[in-house]
């Protein structure tokens, strides 16, 4: 993801179109990432204990 984003940013900076095949994550991927990080933080607060992975509302 980061490599593709960097390539798209560089192309835009140089006045070129984004490289073919670049995939941009959407809101659902963002929400899934936040749910994952939230679970990691909660696990850390509990001394590394397993926690239930939160979900988000998929439309």
SVG drawing of the C-alpha trace seen along z (x, -y; Angstrom):
<svg xmlns="http://www.w3.org/2000/svg" viewBox="-25 -18 33 32">
<polyline fill="none" stroke="black" stroke-width="0.4" points="0.0,0.0 2.7,-2.5 4.8,-1.8 1.8,-2.4 0.9,-5.5 4.4,-6.9 4.5,-6.1 1.1,-7.8 2.3,-10.9 5.6,-11.1 3.6,-10.7 1.2,-13.5 4.1,-15.7 5.7,-15.2 2.4,-15.9 1.9,-12.3 -1.1,-10.0 -0.9,-7.5 0.8,-4.2 -1.6,-1.6 -2.8,0.8 -2.5,-1.5 -5.1,-0.5 -6.2,-3.1 -7.7,-1.7 -11.2,-2.9 -13.2,-3.7 -13.8,0.0 -10.1,0.7 -9.5,-2.3 -12.1,-1.3 -10.7,2.2 -7.3,0.7 -8.6,-1.4 -10.4,1.6 -7.1,3.6 -5.1,0.8 -7.8,0.4 -7.6,4.1 -3.8,3.8 -3.9,0.9 -6.5,2.7 -4.3,5.9 -1.3,3.8 -3.3,2.2 -4.1,5.7 -0.5,6.8 -0.7,8.6 -3.8,10.5 -6.0,11.6 -8.9,9.3 -11.9,9.7 -11.2,8.0 -13.8,5.3 -15.9,5.0 -17.2,2.1 -20.4,1.7 -20.0,2.8 -22.5,1.4"/>
</svg>
